[in-house]
Amino acid sequence: MATPLDILLVEDDEDDYHIVRRLLSRATTIQCTLHWRSSYEEGLAALRERPFDVCLIDYRLGAHDGLALLRTIRCEGLTLPVILLTGQGDLQVDLEAMAAGAWDYLIKGQIDAQQLERSIRYAVERHRAEERIREQAALLDAARDVIVAVDLEGRVVYWNRSAEQLTGKAAEEVRGRPIPHALEGVDAALLQEALHQVKTEASWNGELHLRLRDGEVRILESRWTLVKDAYDRPRSVLIISTDVTERRQLEQQFLRAQRMESIGRLVSGMAHDLNNLFVPILLGVRMLSQDTLDPEKQKRALGMIQRSAERGAELVRQVLAFARGVEGERVLLDVRPIIQEVAHLLRETFPRTIHIETRLDDALWAVQGDATQLQQVLMNLCVNARDAMPEGGRLLLAAENVQVDAHYARRVLEARPGPYVCLTVSDTGVGIPHDILDKIFEPFFTTKPVGKGSGLGLSTVYSIVRSHGGFINVYSEPGRGATFRVYLPAMPETQAAPSEIAVPVFRGAGEGILLVDDEPFVLEAAREALEQLGYRVYTAAQGQDALQQLEAHASEIRAVITDLVMPEMDGLTLIRTIRARWPKLPIVASSGLHGGRAEAARQAGAQAFLHKPYTAEKLAAVLHQVLHEGAS
């Protein structure tokens, strides 16, 4: 006997709708009532309004695509079978469709009535089987995912083998215990919040960061579902968690690689500016070498050299910070300094024919985000804007607080009503043709010549903004520039951490300082600076010399400043040796290379880290800090 089914077709081509209708009319094992919606918005509204047995979605839906609709309904908890239809075969689309939760992938023009019928019947039967499995809480012990079941009080009733292997805890050890005890490496408050939500809203999806017994942290993509009995009464909670640690690491590597591409596109501008900075330094040194130079001119030459050196060091620092930034940590942020930092870097590296403006609200709301990733978003948008203005123009970076209402949110797929901080990047360049506007965020799509761009810049922007819970709007007219608006969820009642306050210059009182560096110029310049600040300085060019100086002058030396990269004995080994023999002696580590060296130095025993190049004021402040802490 044929099974009556309600089928929704989301298809913007009326001819294709009639073709599908005709194919389904020939079905012999199923009876179908076909409902047609011709747009992404209408299809989503229909799915939200009532249940369907199967949904057929066309891949091309105007400004959106079928994958976007599929991901949206999955995010909203709709589990009905979805079959994706496309005009031509594409392996990448096929793989993305399966990963997004499609049940099948059919190519128009190559399917007949029998194949379509079989695909629908298989999807329905499989879906019903999975529903029965879910209702009965039949858990597969051999599953690679971590599968856990808890009762409504949060006590473990099932713990599969993958959970045992990941946590090192046997099922007998955790059965009957509260879930925070079983997953003791996860934030207990988050687990309680998830349990509360799944009991009130029937589901919870999120990430769990599990710290294992050996200190390693694993990232779990976790899905919690409320299981009910045949009388619709809640019985238990099914938790399925997938270890996505390696995938997250690959994503971070991709973001770093794409960030390096952006840096590469800035290099020519950097080289030009750095060469300009060397001119006053070289000329100033030449002027100072003349004995006849009067004191006033000497003072001006020294000021010129100092300003050029500081500007060059700041440029290198910004580029390194952007290139080596670490992704993943989400904290409360004030986006003003991020925008100001990007604007400063752009002014240093972009052609002078591009006028860069910033317009920022005085009291921007805080956002929860990753500063490096948000900087990458702005950099990618700004580099594209630069390329769109080969003859020069105006580039605007702006930020403002906005309130997205329900009416606006209904018109934008990713939007939700609430407060947002809106970041705007606007240019006066060539603009974006209307026929490609809906494709610009697709991976590897680019209008640039071969070798001029990978097509990953805007795709990266889209991924980062989505991962922050935000969305992007684009407006452009050919010949009249483009405007990108990035909306990030805001926290109006929460303040981001304040910026650091400048520290006044501190002077020494004759304390002995051991200075260790294998670079003669650095050693001599730092010794001069310390002596002018009122310290008595002992110097060493490498680790063994430093230990000999300490043996000879242990009673006079009050602190050590050491470089980390040195021959024979490196700085970290020296720090550990000093810490073992003189455990209370303050140590300051210093290096021109970042990349986690500060944390490594602190773990070895250093109290502070001094980034090269540093000023006399920073040197004095760090020394005052460690000496003061040592005294207290």
C-alpha positions as CSV (number, residue, x, y, z in Angstrom):
1,M,0.0,0.0,0.0
2,A,1.4,3.4,-1.0
3,T,2.5,5.7,1.8
4,P,1.0,9.3,1.7
5,L,3.8,11.9,2.0
6,D,3.9,15.7,2.2
7,I,6.8,16.9,0.1
8,L,8.0,20.5,-0.1
9,L,9.9,21.6,-3.3
10,V,12.0,24.9,-3.0
11,E,12.7,25.7,-6.7
12,D,12.9,29.1,-8.4
13,D,12.3,27.7,-11.9
14,E,8.6,27.0,-12.6
15,D,9.6,24.6,-15.5
16,D,11.6,22.5,-13.1
17,Y,8.7,22.5,-10.7
18,H,6.5,21.0,-13.4
19,I,9.1,18.4,-14.3
20,V,9.4,17.2,-10.6
21,R,5.6,17.2,-10.3
22,R,5.4,15.0,-13.5
23,L,8.0,12.6,-12.2
24,L,6.3,12.2,-8.9
25,S,3.0,11.5,-10.6
26,R,4.5,8.3,-11.9
27,A,5.4,7.0,-8.5
28,T,4.0,3.5,-7.7
29,T,5.1,2.9,-4.1
30,I,4.4,6.3,-2.6
31,Q,1.6,8.9,-2.8
32,C,2.7,12.5,-2.7
33,T,1.3,15.9,-2.1
34,L,3.7,18.3,-3.6
35,H,4.0,21.8,-2.2
36,W,6.0,24.4,-4.2
37,R,7.8,27.5,-2.9
38,S,9.8,29.6,-5.4
39,S,12.3,31.3,-3.1
40,Y,14.7,30.8,-0.2
41,E,12.5,33.0,2.1
42,E,9.3,31.3,1.1
43,G,10.8,27.9,1.6
44,L,12.2,28.7,5.0
45,A,8.9,30.2,6.1
46,A,7.0,27.0,5.0
47,L,9.4,24.8,6.9
48,R,9.0,26.8,10.0
49,E,5.2,26.8,9.7
50,R,4.4,23.1,9.4
51,P,6.1,19.7,9.2
52,F,6.9,17.9,5.9
53,D,8.0,14.4,5.3
54,V,10.7,15.4,2.7
55,C,12.1,18.6,1.4
56,L,13.6,18.9,-2.2
57,I,15.9,22.0,-2.5
58,D,17.3,23.5,-5.6
59,Y,21.0,24.4,-5.2
60,R,20.6,27.8,-7.0
61,L,18.1,30.1,-5.3
62,G,19.0,33.6,-6.5
63,A,21.0,35.5,-3.9
64,H,21.2,32.4,-1.7
65,D,21.9,28.7,-2.4
66,G,20.3,25.5,-1.3
67,L,23.2,24.7,1.1
68,A,22.5,27.9,3.0
69,L,18.9,26.9,3.4
70,L,19.9,23.4,4.4
71,R,22.3,24.7,7.1
72,T,19.7,27.1,8.4
73,I,17.0,24.5,9.0
74,R,19.6,22.2,10.5
75,C,20.6,25.0,12.9
76,E,17.0,25.5,13.8
77,G,16.7,21.8,14.8
78,L,14.6,20.6,11.8
79,T,15.6,17.0,11.1
80,L,13.4,16.2,8.1
81,P,15.1,14.5,5.1
82,V,16.5,17.0,2.6
83,I,17.5,16.1,-1.0
84,L,19.5,18.6,-2.9
85,L,18.9,19.1,-6.6
86,T,21.4,20.7,-8.9
87,G,21.6,21.5,-12.6
88,Q,25.1,20.0,-13.0
89,G,27.3,17.6,-11.1
90,D,29.9,19.1,-8.8
91,L,31.9,16.8,-6.4
92,Q,32.7,19.7,-4.0
93,V,29.0,20.7,-3.8
94,D,28.1,17.0,-3.3
95,L,30.6,16.7,-0.4
96,E,29.4,20.0,1.2
97,A,25.8,18.9,0.9
98,M,26.4,15.6,2.7
99,A,28.5,17.4,5.4
100,A,25.6,19.9,5.9
101,G,23.1,17.2,6.4
102,A,21.6,16.4,3.0
103,W,20.3,12.9,2.6
104,D,20.9,12.7,-1.1
105,Y,22.2,14.7,-4.1
106,L,20.5,14.4,-7.4
107,I,21.4,16.0,-10.8
108,K,18.6,17.5,-12.8
109,G,18.3,16.1,-16.3
110,Q,19.8,12.8,-15.2
111,I,17.1,11.6,-12.8
112,D,14.0,9.7,-13.8
113,A,10.7,9.0,-12.0
114,Q,12.0,5.7,-10.6
115,Q,15.2,7.2,-9.2
116,L,13.5,10.2,-7.6
117,E,10.9,7.9,-6.1
118,R,13.5,5.5,-4.7
119,S,15.5,8.5,-3.2
120,I,12.5,9.8,-1.5
121,R,11.3,6.4,-0.2
122,Y,14.8,5.6,1.1
123,A,15.1,9.0,2.8
124,V,11.7,8.6,4.5
125,E,12.4,5.1,5.7
126,R,15.8,6.0,7.0
127,H,14.4,9.0,8.8
128,R,11.7,7.0,10.4
129,A,14.2,4.4,11.5
130,E,16.4,7.1,13.1
131,E,13.4,8.5,14.8
132,R,12.6,5.1,16.3
133,I,16.3,4.7,17.4
134,R,16.1,8.2,19.0
135,E,12.8,7.5,20.8
136,Q,14.1,4.2,22.2
137,A,17.6,5.7,23.1
138,A,19.4,2.8,21.3
139,L,23.0,3.9,21.7
140,L,25.8,2.4,19.5
141,D,28.8,1.4,21.6
142,A,31.0,1.1,18.5
143,A,30.3,4.7,17.4
144,R,33.4,7.0,17.0
145,D,31.5,9.8,18.5
146,V,31.2,10.2,22.3
147,I,27.7,9.1,23.1
148,V,26.3,9.7,26.6
149,A,22.8,9.5,28.1
150,V,21.8,11.1,31.3
151,D,18.5,11.1,33.2
152,L,16.5,14.3,33.8
153,E,18.6,15.0,36.9
154,G,21.8,14.9,34.9
155,R,23.1,11.5,36.2
156,V,24.9,9.3,33.7
157,V,22.9,6.2,32.5
158,Y,25.0,5.3,29.5
159,W,28.6,5.9,28.6
160,N,29.9,4.4,25.4
161,R,33.4,3.2,24.5
162,S,34.5,6.3,22.8
163,A,33.7,8.3,25.9
164,E,35.8,5.8,27.9
165,Q,38.7,6.2,25.5
166,L,38.6,10.0,25.4
167,T,38.3,10.6,29.1
168,G,40.0,7.5,30.5
169,K,37.0,6.8,32.7
170,A,35.2,3.4,32.5
171,A,31.4,3.3,32.3
172,E,31.2,1.6,35.7
173,E,33.1,4.6,37.2
174,V,30.7,7.3,36.0
175,R,27.3,5.5,35.8
176,G,24.9,7.1,38.2
177,R,27.2,10.1,38.8
178,P,26.3,13.7,37.8
179,I,27.5,14.7,34.3
180,P,29.9,17.4,35.7
181,H,31.7,14.6,37.6
182,A,31.9,12.4,34.5
183,L,33.2,15.3,32.3
184,E,35.2,16.9,35.1
185,G,37.5,18.6,32.6
186,V,34.6,20.7,31.2
187,D,33.2,23.9,32.7
188,A,30.6,22.6,35.2
189,A,28.4,25.8,34.8
190,L,28.3,25.2,31.0
191,L,27.1,21.6,31.5
192,Q,24.4,22.7,33.9
193,E,23.3,25.4,31.5
194,A,23.1,22.9,28.6
195,L,21.1,20.5,30.8
196,H,18.6,23.2,31.7
197,Q,18.2,24.3,28.1
198,V,17.6,20.8,26.7
199,K,14.9,20.2,29.3
200,T,13.1,23.5,28.5
201,E,13.8,23.7,24.7
202,A,14.3,20.0,23.8
203,S,17.8,20.6,22.4
204,W,21.2,22.3,22.9
205,N,24.1,22.6,20.5
206,G,27.5,24.0,21.4
207,E,31.2,23.4,22.0
208,L,32.7,21.7,25.0
209,H,36.4,22.2,25.9
210,L,37.5,19.1,27.7
211,R,40.7,19.2,29.6
212,L,42.1,15.7,29.9
213,R,44.1,14.3,32.8
214,D,47.4,14.9,31.0
215,G,46.5,18.6,30.5
216,E,45.6,18.3,26.8
217,V,42.5,20.2,25.8
218,R,40.1,18.5,23.2
219,I,37.3,20.5,21.5
220,L,34.0,18.6,21.3
221,E,31.1,19.6,19.0
222,S,28.2,18.5,21.2
223,R,24.5,18.0,20.4
224,W,22.1,17.4,23.3
225,T,18.6,16.0,22.6
226,L,15.6,15.5,24.9
227,V,14.3,11.9,24.4
228,K,10.6,11.3,25.0
229,D,8.5,8.2,25.3
230,A,5.4,7.2,23.2
231,Y,3.2,9.5,25.3
232,D,5.5,12.5,24.6
233,R,6.8,12.5,28.2
234,P,10.5,13.5,28.7
235,R,12.6,10.5,29.7
236,S,16.3,11.2,29.2
237,V,18.8,13.3,27.4
238,L,21.0,11.9,24.6
239,I,24.4,13.6,24.2
240,I,26.4,13.0,21.0
241,S,29.8,14.8,20.9
242,T,32.3,14.8,18.0
243,D,36.0,15.5,18.6
244,V,36.8,18.4,16.2
245,T,40.1,19.4,17.7
246,E,42.2,18.6,14.6
247,R,39.6,20.3,12.4
248,R,39.8,23.4,14.4
249,Q,43.6,23.3,14.2
250,L,43.4,23.0,10.4
251,E,41.0,26.0,10.3
252,Q,43.4,28.0,12.3
253,Q,46.3,27.1,10.0
254,F,44.1,28.2,7.0
255,L,43.4,31.5,8.7
256,R,47.1,32.1,9.3
257,A,48.0,31.1,5.7
258,Q,45.3,33.5,4.3
259,R,46.6,36.2,6.7
260,M,50.1,35.8,5.3
261,E,48.7,36.3,1.8
262,S,47.3,39.7,3.0
263,I,50.7,40.5,4.4
264,G,52.4,39.6,1.2
265,R,50.2,42.1,-0.7
266,L,51.3,44.8,1.7
267,V,55.1,44.1,1.4
268,S,55.8,46.6,-1.4
269,G,54.3,49.4,0.6
270,M,56.2,48.3,3.7
271,A,59.5,48.2,1.8
272,H,58.9,51.7,0.5
273,D,58.2,53.1,4.0
274,L,61.0,51.4,5.7
275,N,63.5,52.7,3.1
276,N,62.2,56.2,3.7
277,L,62.7,55.7,7.5
278,F,66.3,54.7,7.0
279,V,67.1,58.0,5.2
280,P,66.9,60.3,8.3
281,I,68.7,57.7,10.4
282,L,71.6,57.5,8.0
283,L,71.7,61.2,7.5
284,G,71.4,61.9,11.2
285,V,74.3,59.6,12.0
286,R,76.4,61.4,9.4
287,M,75.5,64.8,10.9
288,L,76.4,63.6,14.5
289,S,79.8,62.5,13.3
290,Q,80.8,66.1,12.6
291,D,82.6,67.7,15.6
292,T,81.5,71.2,14.4
293,L,77.7,70.5,14.8
294,D,76.2,72.9,17.4
295,P,74.2,71.5,20.3
296,E,70.8,72.6,18.9
297,K,71.4,70.8,15.6
298,Q,72.7,67.7,17.5
299,K,69.4,67.7,19.4
300,R,67.3,67.9,16.3
301,A,69.4,65.1,14.6
302,L,68.9,62.8,17.6
303,G,65.2,63.5,17.7
304,M,64.9,62.7,14.0
305,I,66.8,59.4,14.4
306,Q,64.6,58.4,17.4
307,R,61.3,59.2,15.7
308,S,62.3,57.3,12.6
309,A,63.5,54.3,14.6
310,E,60.4,54.2,16.7
311,R,58.1,54.5,13.7
312,G,60.0,51.6,11.9
313,A,59.8,49.4,15.0
314,E,56.1,50.1,15.4
315,L,55.5,49.2,11.8
316,V,57.4,45.9,12.1
317,R,55.6,45.1,15.4
318,Q,52.2,45.6,13.9
319,V,52.9,43.4,10.9
320,L,54.3,40.6,13.1
321,A,51.4,40.9,15.5
322,F,49.0,40.5,12.6
323,A,51.0,37.6,10.9
324,R,51.5,35.6,14.1
325,G,48.3,36.3,16.0
326,V,46.8,33.4,17.7
327,E,43.1,32.6,17.0
328,G,40.5,30.9,19.0
329,E,40.3,32.8,22.3
330,R,37.1,34.8,22.6
331,V,37.2,37.6,25.1
332,L,35.3,40.9,25.6
333,L,36.7,43.4,23.2
334,D,36.5,47.1,22.5
335,V,36.8,47.3,18.7
336,R,38.0,50.9,18.7
337,P,41.8,50.1,19.2
338,I,41.5,47.2,16.7
339,I,40.3,49.6,14.0
340,Q,42.8,52.3,15.0
341,E,45.6,49.7,14.8
342,V,44.5,48.6,11.3
343,A,44.1,52.2,10.1
344,H,47.6,53.0,11.3
345,L,49.1,50.0,9.5
346,L,47.2,50.9,6.3
347,R,48.5,54.5,6.4
348,E,52.0,53.1,6.7
349,T,51.7,50.7,3.8
350,F,49.0,51.8,1.4
351,P,49.8,54.3,-1.5
352,R,49.6,57.9,-0.5
353,T,47.0,58.4,-3.2
354,I,44.5,56.5,-0.9
355,H,43.1,58.8,1.8
356,I,42.2,56.7,4.9
357,E,39.5,58.0,7.3
358,T,38.1,56.6,10.5
359,R,34.8,57.4,12.1
360,L,34.1,55.7,15.4
361,D,31.3,56.1,18.0
362,D,32.5,57.6,21.3
363,A,30.9,54.8,23.4
364,L,31.0,51.6,21.4
365,W,29.5,48.5,23.0
366,A,31.7,45.5,23.8
367,V,31.7,42.4,21.6
368,Q,32.8,38.9,22.4
369,G,35.4,38.0,19.9
370,D,38.9,37.1,18.8
371,A,40.9,40.3,18.2
372,T,43.3,38.7,15.7
373,Q,40.5,37.3,13.6
374,L,38.5,40.6,13.6
375,Q,41.7,42.4,12.6
376,Q,42.0,39.9,9.7
377,V,38.4,40.7,8.6
378,L,39.2,44.4,8.4
379,M,42.6,43.8,6.7
380,N,41.1,41.6,4.0
381,L,38.3,44.1,3.3
382,C,40.7,47.0,3.2
383,V,43.3,45.2,0.9
384,N,40.4,44.5,-1.5
385,A,39.4,48.1,-1.3
386,R,42.9,49.2,-2.1
387,D,43.0,46.9,-5.2
388,A,39.7,48.5,-6.3
389,M,41.3,52.0,-6.3
390,P,44.4,51.7,-8.5
391,E,44.3,55.5,-9.2
392,G,43.7,56.3,-5.5
393,G,40.6,57.3,-3.6
394,R,39.0,57.4,-0.2
395,L,38.8,54.5,2.2
396,L,36.6,54.8,5.3
397,L,36.7,52.6,8.4
398,A,33.8,53.2,10.7
399,A,32.1,51.6,13.8
400,E,28.8,52.3,15.4
401,N,26.2,50.8,17.7
402,V,23.1,49.6,16.0
403,Q,19.9,47.9,17.2
404,V,18.6,45.2,14.8
405,D,14.8,44.9,15.1
406,A,12.7,41.9,14.2
407,H,11.5,43.4,10.9
408,Y,15.1,43.8,9.6
409,A,16.2,40.4,11.0
410,R,13.5,38.6,9.0
411,R,15.0,40.0,5.8
412,V,18.6,38.8,6.6
413,L,19.2,35.1,6.9
414,E,21.9,35.2,9.6
415,A,20.5,38.1,11.6
416,R,18.8,37.9,14.9
417,P,17.1,40.8,16.7
418,G,19.3,42.6,19.2
419,P,22.2,44.9,19.8
420,Y,25.2,44.9,17.3
421,V,28.4,46.8,16.7
422,C,28.5,47.6,13.0
423,L,32.0,47.8,11.3
424,T,32.0,49.5,8.0
425,V,34.6,49.4,5.3
426,S,33.7,51.7,2.3
427,D,35.7,52.7,-0.7
428,T,35.3,54.9,-3.8
429,G,36.7,52.3,-6.2
430,V,35.5,50.5,-9.3
431,G,32.6,48.7,-7.5
432,I,31.3,45.2,-7.9
433,P,29.1,44.1,-10.8
434,H,25.6,43.2,-9.8
435,D,25.8,39.8,-11.5
436,I,28.6,38.6,-9.3
437,L,27.6,40.2,-6.0
438,D,26.0,37.0,-4.7
439,K,29.2,35.0,-5.5
440,I,31.9,37.1,-3.8
441,F,31.9,35.1,-0.6
442,E,32.3,31.7,-2.3
443,P,35.7,30.1,-1.8
444,F,38.2,30.6,-4.6
445,F,35.9,32.9,-6.5
446,T,37.9,35.9,-7.7
447,T,37.8,38.4,-10.6
448,K,41.5,39.2,-10.3
449,P,44.1,37.9,-12.8
450,V,45.9,34.6,-12.1
451,G,48.6,35.2,-9.3
452,K,46.9,38.3,-8.0
453,G,44.6,36.7,-5.5
454,S,43.5,33.2,-4.3
455,G,39.8,34.0,-3.9
456,L,39.9,33.2,-0.2
457,G,39.9,36.7,1.3
458,L,36.2,37.3,1.4
459,S,35.5,33.6,2.1
460,T,37.6,34.0,5.2
461,V,35.8,37.2,6.1
462,Y,32.5,35.4,5.8
463,S,33.6,32.4,7.9
464,I,35.1,34.5,10.7
465,V,32.0,36.8,10.9
466,R,29.7,33.8,11.0
467,S,31.8,32.1,13.7
468,H,31.3,35.3,15.8
469,G,27.5,35.0,15.4
470,G,27.4,38.0,13.1
471,F,26.5,38.7,9.5
472,I,27.6,40.9,6.5
473,N,25.8,43.3,4.2
474,V,27.3,44.5,0.9
475,Y,26.2,47.4,-1.2
476,S,27.9,48.4,-4.4
477,E,27.4,50.2,-7.7
478,P,29.8,49.8,-10.6
479,G,32.0,52.8,-10.8
480,R,30.9,54.2,-7.4
481,G,32.7,52.0,-4.9
482,A,31.6,49.3,-2.4
483,T,30.5,49.3,1.2
484,F,30.8,46.2,3.4
485,R,29.0,46.3,6.8
486,V,30.0,43.7,9.4
487,Y,27.5,43.2,12.2
488,L,28.9,41.7,15.4
489,P,26.6,40.8,18.4
490,A,27.2,43.3,21.2
491,M,26.9,43.4,24.9
492,P,25.7,47.0,25.8
493,E,25.8,46.4,29.6
494,T,29.3,45.0,29.6
495,Q,32.6,46.9,29.4
496,A,35.7,45.6,27.7
497,A,38.9,45.7,29.5
498,P,40.5,49.2,29.5
499,S,43.6,49.9,27.6
500,E,46.9,50.0,29.5
501,I,47.9,53.4,31.0
502,A,51.3,54.7,30.2
503,V,53.9,54.2,33.0
504,P,56.1,57.2,34.0
505,V,59.9,56.9,33.7
506,F,61.5,55.4,36.8
507,R,65.1,55.8,37.8
508,G,67.5,53.5,39.6
509,A,69.4,54.2,42.8
510,G,72.7,52.5,42.0
511,E,71.4,49.0,41.9
512,G,73.6,46.4,40.1
513,I,72.1,45.0,36.9
514,L,73.5,42.2,34.8
515,L,72.9,42.7,31.1
516,V,73.3,39.7,28.8
517,D,73.2,39.9,25.0
518,D,75.3,38.5,22.2
519,E,74.7,41.6,20.0
520,P,77.5,44.2,20.8
521,F,75.4,47.1,19.6
522,V,72.5,46.2,21.7
523,L,74.7,45.5,24.7
524,E,76.4,48.8,24.5
525,A,73.3,50.9,23.8
526,A,71.3,49.2,26.7
527,R,74.3,49.6,29.0
528,E,74.4,53.4,28.3
529,A,70.7,53.7,28.8
530,L,70.8,51.9,32.2
531,E,73.7,53.9,33.4
532,Q,71.9,57.1,32.5
533,L,68.9,55.8,34.4
534,G,71.1,55.5,37.6
535,Y,72.0,51.8,37.6
536,R,75.3,50.1,37.9
537,V,75.7,47.7,34.9
538,Y,77.6,44.4,34.5
539,T,77.6,43.0,31.0
540,A,78.0,39.5,29.5
541,A,78.0,38.4,25.8
542,Q,76.7,34.9,26.4
543,G,75.4,32.5,29.1
544,Q,78.6,31.2,30.6
545,D,80.0,34.8,30.9
546,A,76.8,35.7,32.7
547,L,77.1,32.9,35.3
548,Q,80.7,33.9,35.9
549,Q,79.6,37.5,36.5
550,L,77.0,36.3,39.0
551,E,79.5,34.2,40.8
552,A,81.9,37.2,41.2
553,H,79.3,39.8,42.0
554,A,76.3,38.0,43.4
555,S,76.0,40.4,46.4
556,E,75.9,43.5,44.1
557,I,73.6,42.2,41.2
558,R,70.0,42.9,42.0
559,A,68.4,41.8,38.7
560,V,69.3,40.2,35.3
561,I,68.2,41.2,31.8
562,T,68.9,38.5,29.2
563,D,68.4,38.0,25.5
564,L,66.8,34.6,24.6
565,V,68.5,33.8,21.3
566,M,72.2,33.4,22.0
567,P,74.9,30.9,20.9
568,E,76.2,28.0,23.1
569,M,73.8,28.6,26.1
570,D,70.5,30.1,25.1
571,G,68.4,32.5,27.2
572,L,65.9,29.9,28.5
573,T,68.7,27.6,29.7
574,L,70.4,30.6,31.4
575,I,67.1,31.5,33.1
576,R,66.6,28.0,34.4
577,T,70.2,27.8,35.7
578,I,69.9,31.2,37.5
579,R,66.6,30.2,39.0
580,A,68.0,27.0,40.3
581,R,71.1,28.7,41.9
582,W,69.7,32.1,42.8
583,P,66.0,31.5,43.2
584,K,65.1,35.0,44.4
585,L,67.0,37.0,41.8
586,P,64.6,38.9,39.5
587,I,65.0,38.1,35.8
588,V,63.8,40.0,32.7
589,A,63.8,38.1,29.4
590,S,64.1,40.0,26.1
591,S,63.7,39.1,22.4
592,G,62.9,40.6,19.0
593,L,61.0,37.3,18.2
594,H,57.6,36.8,19.7
595,G,55.7,33.6,18.8
596,G,55.1,32.4,22.4
597,R,58.6,33.2,23.7
598,A,57.2,35.4,26.5
599,E,55.2,32.5,27.9
600,A,58.2,30.2,27.5
601,A,60.4,32.6,29.4
602,R,57.9,33.0,32.2
603,Q,57.6,29.2,32.5
604,A,61.4,29.0,32.7
605,G,61.4,31.5,35.6
606,A,61.5,35.0,34.3
607,Q,59.3,37.6,36.0
608,A,58.9,39.9,33.0
609,F,59.4,40.0,29.2
610,L,60.8,43.0,27.2
611,H,59.9,43.1,23.5
612,K,62.7,44.4,21.3
613,P,63.1,47.1,20.2
614,Y,62.4,48.8,23.5
615,T,62.8,52.4,24.7
616,A,64.6,53.6,27.7
617,E,61.2,54.3,29.3
618,K,60.0,50.7,28.8
619,L,63.3,49.4,30.1
620,A,63.1,51.6,33.2
621,A,59.4,50.6,33.9
622,V,60.1,46.8,33.6
623,L,63.2,47.1,35.9
624,H,61.2,49.1,38.5
625,Q,58.5,46.5,38.4
626,V,60.7,43.4,39.0
627,L,62.8,45.2,41.6
628,H,59.8,46.5,43.4
629,E,58.2,43.0,43.4
630,G,61.4,41.5,44.6
631,A,61.6,44.0,47.5
632,S,58.0,43.4,48.5
